[in-house]
Amino acid sequence: AAGPAAVPGLLALLDPGQEPGRVVLIARMGSARVAEALPPLLRAVRDAGRRPVWCCDPMHGNTVTASNGYKTRDFARILDEVCGFFAAHEQEGTYPGGLHFEMTGQDVTECRGGAQELTDESLASRYRSACDPRLNGSQSLELAFLIADVLKAARRRRAP
């Protein structure tokens, strides 16, 4: 984890010619930290004249162990981190460049919550991941529509 003082220097080393799209910075902070930790990073990079592609990975910072021992993620925390990512960019006048999700179209039960209201008890019924829990098809579509609502609301705020 690199802080606001270090990131501009790292960008200068990795991309001295400031080639557009050369560097992607992936924020994976967790829903509890994104609102506090991301804005200073965005500000430091912006003030240094750098324009990397900013990507949000709300999956890895929100991984927990369920009461029954399953590795899982909470739908609400994933959505909260995405919303915090967009809000921080809007606040700092920078541009969000991408989102990373682990998902499948299969009807798995690996992440809690969402409209299906999956619980710890639900996880065992169709937990198929050998590594990282994925959003199932229903949760993925739900998340896409909720993100679209966040983006539409931001666009309305920017409109004259």
Backbone as numpy.savetxt, mean C-alpha at the origin, in Angstrom:
# Nx Ny Nz CAx CAy CAz Cx Cy Cz
14.92 0.33 6.25 14.07 1.51 6.25 14.96 2.75 6.25
14.79 3.54 5.24 15.57 4.78 5.11 14.69 5.96 5.45
15.24 6.90 6.18 14.49 8.07 6.61 14.64 9.23 5.65
13.94 10.34 5.95 13.94 11.51 5.09 15.33 12.10 4.83
16.25 11.97 5.77 17.59 12.52 5.58 18.41 11.68 4.61
18.12 10.39 4.54 18.94 9.48 3.73 18.45 9.29 2.30
17.15 9.33 2.09 16.59 8.96 0.79 17.08 9.85 -0.36
17.10 11.19 -0.22 17.61 12.00 -1.35 19.04 11.64 -1.74
19.89 11.35 -0.77 21.26 10.94 -1.07 21.32 9.61 -1.79
20.48 8.68 -1.37 20.43 7.39 -2.06 19.96 7.56 -3.51
18.98 8.42 -3.70 18.50 8.68 -5.06 19.60 9.30 -5.93
20.39 10.19 -5.34 21.49 10.81 -6.09 22.51 9.76 -6.52
22.75 8.76 -5.66 23.69 7.69 -6.01 23.12 6.74 -7.05
21.86 6.38 -6.88 21.24 5.39 -7.76 20.83 5.96 -9.12
20.55 7.25 -9.16 20.05 7.86 -10.39 20.62 9.27 -10.56
21.95 9.35 -10.77 22.56 10.68 -10.88 22.03 11.50 -12.05
21.59 10.85 -13.11 21.07 11.57 -14.29 19.59 11.87 -14.20
18.95 11.49 -13.12 17.52 11.70 -12.91 16.69 11.21 -14.09
16.95 9.98 -14.50 16.22 9.37 -15.60 14.80 9.01 -15.17
13.79 9.55 -15.86 12.40 9.28 -15.47 12.09 7.79 -15.42
11.47 7.36 -14.32 11.07 5.97 -14.17 12.18 5.01 -13.75
13.38 5.51 -13.59 14.50 4.63 -13.25 14.39 4.05 -11.84
13.92 4.85 -10.89 13.86 4.41 -9.50 12.40 4.33 -9.05
12.07 3.20 -8.43 10.76 3.02 -7.83 10.98 2.89 -6.33
10.32 3.75 -5.57 10.39 3.67 -4.12 9.09 3.02 -3.64
9.25 1.92 -2.92 8.09 1.15 -2.45 7.89 1.40 -0.97
6.75 2.00 -0.65 6.39 2.25 0.74 5.62 1.05 1.26
6.14 0.45 2.30 5.44 -0.64 2.98 5.57 -0.37 4.47
4.69 0.49 4.95 4.82 1.04 6.30 3.82 0.49 7.29
2.75 -0.09 6.81 1.69 -0.52 7.69 0.69 0.61 7.90
-0.54 0.24 8.12 -1.60 1.23 8.24 -1.40 2.16 9.44
-0.77 1.68 10.48 -0.59 2.49 11.69 0.47 3.58 11.52
1.40 3.42 10.57 2.51 4.35 10.44 2.48 5.24 9.21
1.72 4.90 8.20 1.82 5.58 6.91 1.54 7.08 7.01
0.53 7.48 7.76 0.17 8.91 7.84 1.26 9.74 8.50
2.01 9.12 9.40 3.09 9.83 10.09 4.42 9.74 9.35
4.72 8.59 8.81 6.05 8.34 8.25 6.21 8.73 6.78
5.16 8.62 5.98 5.30 8.89 4.55 5.45 10.36 4.19
4.66 11.28 4.75 4.79 12.69 4.34 6.20 13.27 4.46
6.95 13.02 5.54 8.32 13.55 5.58 9.23 12.99 4.48
9.02 11.73 4.11 9.80 11.15 3.01 9.44 11.82 1.69
8.15 11.97 1.44 7.71 12.63 0.21 8.26 14.05 0.12
8.20 14.76 1.22 8.67 16.15 1.28 10.16 16.22 1.00
10.94 15.36 1.64 12.40 15.38 1.47 12.79 15.09 0.03
12.14 14.11 -0.57 12.44 13.74 -1.96 12.01 14.85 -2.91
10.83 15.39 -2.70 10.33 16.49 -3.53 11.24 17.71 -3.42
11.61 18.07 -2.19 12.45 19.25 -1.98 13.85 19.08 -2.54
14.28 17.83 -2.73 15.58 17.56 -3.34 15.50 17.57 -4.87
14.30 17.83 -5.38 14.12 17.88 -6.84 14.05 16.52 -7.50
13.81 15.49 -6.72 13.74 14.13 -7.26 12.29 13.74 -7.53
12.11 12.90 -8.56 10.76 12.45 -8.91 10.76 10.95 -9.19
10.93 10.15 -8.16 10.86 8.71 -8.36 9.41 8.28 -8.56
9.22 7.05 -8.95 7.89 6.46 -8.98 7.63 5.96 -7.56
6.56 6.42 -6.95 6.18 5.99 -5.61 5.15 4.88 -5.72
5.41 3.78 -5.05 4.51 2.63 -5.05 4.15 2.28 -3.61
2.93 1.86 -3.40 2.47 1.44 -2.08 2.32 -0.08 -2.06
2.94 -0.72 -1.09 2.76 -2.15 -0.85 2.09 -2.30 0.52
0.76 -2.31 0.54 0.07 -2.38 1.83 -0.06 -3.80 2.37
0.52 -4.75 1.70 0.39 -6.14 2.13 1.40 -6.48 3.24
2.66 -6.21 2.98 3.71 -6.71 3.88 3.76 -5.99 5.22
3.40 -4.70 5.25 3.41 -3.99 6.51 2.20 -4.29 7.39
1.29 -5.10 6.88 0.06 -5.40 7.61 -0.15 -6.89 7.82
0.92 -7.65 7.84 0.83 -9.09 8.06 0.82 -9.37 9.56
-0.09 -10.22 9.98 -0.21 -10.58 11.39 -0.42 -12.09 11.50
-0.33 -12.59 12.72 -0.65 -13.99 12.98 -2.01 -14.03 13.66
-2.92 -14.80 13.08 -4.27 -14.93 13.63 -4.22 -15.73 14.93
-5.31 -15.68 15.67 -5.37 -16.39 16.95 -5.19 -17.90 16.79
-5.48 -18.42 15.60 -5.33 -19.86 15.35 -4.00 -20.19 14.65
-3.09 -19.22 14.58 -1.75 -19.48 14.05 -1.56 -19.21 12.58
-2.61 -18.88 11.84 -2.47 -18.60 10.42 -1.85 -17.22 10.19
-0.95 -17.16 9.23 -0.40 -15.88 8.78 -1.50 -15.22 7.94
-1.87 -14.00 8.26 -2.98 -13.37 7.57 -2.77 -11.87 7.45
-3.70 -11.23 6.81 -3.72 -9.77 6.67 -5.16 -9.33 6.82
-5.36 -8.12 7.32 -6.70 -7.58 7.51 -7.05 -6.65 6.36
-8.17 -6.90 5.72 -8.64 -6.10 4.61 -8.69 -4.62 4.99
-9.22 -4.32 6.15 -9.37 -2.91 6.57 -8.01 -2.23 6.71
-7.02 -2.93 7.21 -5.67 -2.33 7.34 -5.04 -2.10 5.97
-5.26 -3.01 5.05 -4.75 -2.84 3.68 -5.35 -1.58 3.07
-6.68 -1.46 3.16 -7.36 -0.29 2.63 -6.91 0.98 3.34
-6.74 0.93 4.65 -6.29 2.11 5.40 -4.92 2.58 4.94
-4.01 1.63 4.67 -2.68 2.05 4.21 -2.75 2.67 2.82
-3.55 2.11 1.94 -3.71 2.68 0.60 -4.28 4.10 0.71
-5.30 4.27 1.53 -5.90 5.61 1.70 -4.88 6.58 2.28
-4.07 6.13 3.24 -3.02 6.97 3.81 -1.96 7.34 2.80
-1.64 6.42 1.91 -0.68 6.65 0.84 -1.17 7.76 -0.09
-2.42 7.65 -0.53 -2.98 8.67 -1.41 -3.12 10.01 -0.70
-3.55 9.99 0.56 -3.71 11.23 1.32 -2.37 11.94 1.51
-1.32 11.20 1.78 0.00 11.80 1.97 0.48 12.47 0.68
0.26 11.81 -0.45 0.65 12.41 -1.73 -0.16 13.66 -2.02
-1.44 13.62 -1.73 -2.28 14.81 -1.94 -1.80 15.95 -1.04
-1.49 15.64 0.19 -1.02 16.64 1.15 0.29 17.28 0.71
1.20 16.49 0.14 2.53 16.98 -0.21 2.64 17.45 -1.66
1.58 17.29 -2.43 1.63 17.71 -3.83 2.50 16.84 -4.69
2.62 15.56 -4.34 3.40 14.60 -5.11 2.44 13.59 -5.74
2.98 12.68 -6.52 2.14 11.79 -7.30 2.33 10.33 -6.92
1.22 9.66 -6.54 1.30 8.22 -6.29 1.44 7.50 -7.62
2.36 6.57 -7.70 2.64 5.94 -8.98 2.18 4.51 -9.14
1.89 3.82 -8.04 1.50 2.43 -8.20 1.10 1.78 -6.90
0.45 0.64 -7.04 0.00 -0.16 -5.91 0.41 -1.60 -6.14
0.78 -2.29 -5.07 1.14 -3.70 -5.16 0.21 -4.49 -4.24
-0.42 -5.50 -4.77 -1.26 -6.37 -3.96 -0.92 -7.81 -4.25
-1.11 -8.65 -3.28 -1.03 -10.09 -3.49 -2.46 -10.57 -3.49
-2.88 -11.10 -4.63 -4.28 -11.48 -4.80 -4.40 -12.66 -5.74
-5.56 -13.25 -5.71 -5.87 -14.35 -6.61 -7.36 -14.29 -6.94
-7.72 -14.82 -8.07 -9.14 -14.90 -8.42 -9.82 -16.08 -7.75
-9.02 -16.92 -7.11 -9.57 -18.10 -6.45 -10.32 -17.71 -5.17
-11.21 -18.56 -4.76 -12.03 -18.31 -3.56 -11.29 -18.83 -2.32
-10.14 -18.21 -2.05 -9.36 -18.61 -0.88 -9.82 -17.82 0.34
-9.41 -18.29 1.50 -9.68 -17.58 2.76 -8.35 -17.37 3.47
-7.61 -16.38 3.00 -6.27 -16.13 3.54 -6.16 -14.77 4.24
-7.03 -13.83 3.87 -7.05 -12.49 4.48 -8.40 -12.29 5.17
-8.35 -11.72 6.36 -9.57 -11.49 7.13 -10.31 -10.25 6.63
-11.63 -10.23 6.85 -12.41 -9.03 6.61 -12.97 -8.94 5.21
-13.27 -7.69 4.82 -13.93 -7.44 3.56 -15.42 -7.71 3.71
-16.14 -7.56 2.62 -17.59 -7.75 2.66 -17.97 -9.16 3.08
-17.09 -10.13 2.82 -17.35 -11.52 3.23 -17.19 -11.70 4.74
-16.60 -10.70 5.39 -16.38 -10.73 6.84 -15.66 -11.99 7.29
-14.57 -12.32 6.59 -13.80 -13.50 6.97 -13.16 -13.27 8.34
-13.19 -14.29 9.16 -12.67 -14.23 10.53 -11.52 -15.23 10.68
-10.93 -15.24 11.85 -9.88 -16.23 12.13 -10.39 -17.64 11.86
-11.62 -17.90 12.24 -12.21 -19.23 12.06 -12.39 -19.57 10.58
-12.60 -18.56 9.74 -12.80 -18.76 8.30 -11.51 -19.17 7.60
-10.37 -18.78 8.14 -9.10 -18.97 7.45 -8.84 -20.42 7.09
-9.12 -21.34 7.98 -8.80 -22.75 7.77 -9.58 -23.39 6.62
-10.73 -22.84 6.26 -11.58 -23.52 5.27 -10.96 -23.59 3.88
-10.27 -22.53 3.43 -9.66 -22.55 2.10 -8.34 -21.76 2.08
-7.52 -21.99 3.06 -6.20 -21.34 3.11 -5.27 -22.17 2.24
-4.80 -21.61 1.12 -4.01 -22.37 0.15 -2.59 -21.85 -0.04
-2.29 -20.66 0.44 -0.99 -20.06 0.19 0.12 -20.83 0.91
1.22 -21.03 0.19 2.38 -21.66 0.80 3.31 -20.61 1.39
3.03 -19.35 1.11 3.95 -18.29 1.54 3.21 -17.11 2.15
2.63 -16.27 1.31 1.98 -15.05 1.77 0.49 -15.07 1.52
-0.30 -14.63 2.50 -1.76 -14.60 2.30 -2.16 -13.61 1.22
-3.13 -14.02 0.41 -3.59 -13.22 -0.72 -5.05 -12.83 -0.53
-5.39 -11.68 -1.09 -6.79 -11.30 -1.18 -7.46 -12.26 -2.15
-8.68 -12.66 -1.86 -9.39 -13.52 -2.81 -10.07 -12.67 -3.88
-10.73 -13.31 -4.83 -11.33 -12.58 -5.94 -12.34 -11.54 -5.48
-13.18 -11.88 -4.54 -14.19 -10.96 -4.03 -13.54 -9.77 -3.32
-12.55 -10.06 -2.47 -11.86 -8.98 -1.76 -11.10 -8.08 -2.73
-10.52 -8.67 -3.77 -9.78 -7.90 -4.75 -10.68 -6.92 -5.49
-11.85 -7.39 -5.92 -12.80 -6.51 -6.60 -13.32 -5.43 -5.66
-13.63 -5.82 -4.44 -14.10 -4.84 -3.45 -13.05 -3.75 -3.24
-11.81 -4.15 -3.09 -10.72 -3.19 -2.90 -10.59 -2.27 -4.11
-10.68 -2.83 -5.30 -10.57 -2.01 -6.52 -11.66 -0.94 -6.55
-12.88 -1.29 -6.22 -13.97 -0.31 -6.24 -13.79 0.74 -5.14
-13.32 0.34 -3.98 -13.09 1.30 -2.90 -11.97 2.27 -3.25
-10.91 1.76 -3.88 -9.81 2.64 -4.32 -10.30 3.60 -5.40
-11.13 3.11 -6.30 -11.69 3.99 -7.33 -12.48 5.13 -6.68
-13.22 4.83 -5.62 -13.95 5.89 -4.91 -13.01 6.91 -4.29
-11.89 6.44 -3.72 -10.89 7.34 -3.14 -10.31 8.26 -4.22
-9.99 7.71 -5.37 -9.42 8.49 -6.46 -10.42 9.49 -7.02
-11.69 9.08 -7.15 -12.72 10.01 -7.64 -12.90 11.17 -6.67
-12.90 10.89 -5.38 -13.05 11.95 -4.38 -11.88 12.93 -4.45
-10.68 12.43 -4.64 -9.50 13.30 -4.76 -9.59 14.16 -6.01
-10.06 13.58 -7.09 -10.22 14.33 -8.34 -11.24 15.45 -8.17
-12.32 15.16 -7.45 -13.35 16.20 -7.20 -12.76 17.34 -6.35
-11.91 17.03 -5.41 -11.30 18.08 -4.58 -10.37 18.96 -5.39
-9.73 18.41 -6.40 -8.81 19.19 -7.26 -9.52 19.99 -8.33
-10.75 19.62 -8.65 -11.48 20.28 -9.74 -11.77 21.74 -9.35
-11.71 22.65 -10.36 -11.98 24.07 -10.05 -13.43 24.31 -9.65
